[in-house]
C-alpha cells in the first residue's frame, strides 16, 4: 500500500507529511452549476426569492466553506489561504447558475479541495434558498478546471 499517500504501513489512514516540501504559490479553480426552471431563474434574477439575495448569500457561503475544508474533509491539511473568490453568474440559455471558485495560497500543499468545497457549498446554498419554488433543481458538474503550483506545475483540465 506504499503507493497510497493517505494510508500508513498497517493500512490505516494518515495525513501526508508535507513538512519537507517547499512553499510555492498555489491556485485552484473549480466550477459547478445549479440548473432550475426558467421561472425560478427569473425570480432569482429579479431578487424576488423569499429567503433574500440568493447570489450574495451563496457567494459568502462558498468563501466560508473554503476556509472550513479541513474540518469537513478528513486528512485535509489546514492551510493559510491568501485569497478566495466565488463568482456566481446566470446562464439564461441553460436556465442555470454557474459557480466558479478560485482559491490561492502560498504553501506546501494544493488548494483543490478548498475550491471544490467552495463550489459545492455555494451550489447547495442556491438550492436551499430556491427549493421552496423549485424542488426539481439539479446540482451538477462540480469539477476542478485548473490547478497550479507545487511539483506538478500548472494543469488545465478545461
TAMO-V27809 format. One line per field, one symbol per residue. ss: DSSP state (H for helix, E for strand, L for the rest). psi: psi as a letter, one per 20 degrees, with the letter a starting at -180 (. if undefined). burial: # if it has 9 or more other C-alpha atoms within 8 Angstrom, else .. Layout:
# TAMO-V27809
ss: ???
psi: ???
burial: ???
This chain:
# TAMO-V27809
ss: LLLLLLELLLLLELLLLLLLLLLEEEEEEEEEEEELLHHHHHHHHHLLLLLLLHHHHHHHHHHHHHHLHHHHLLLLLLLLEEEEEEEEEEELLLLEEEEEEEEEEEELLLLHHHHHHHHHHHHHHHHHHHLLLLLLLEEEEEEEEEEELLLLLLEELL
psi: jhiohkpahjjrqqppojhiqqpqpqqqpqqrqoqrqhhghggghikkphibnghgghghggghggijghihoqjpqpqophqppoppqpnhhjmqpppppppqroaiqrkghggggggghgghggggiihhinijqpprkpqpiqqqrahibpopi.
burial: .....###..............###############..##.##..#.#...##..###########.##....#.....#..###.#.##...#################################.###..#..#.#..#.#######........
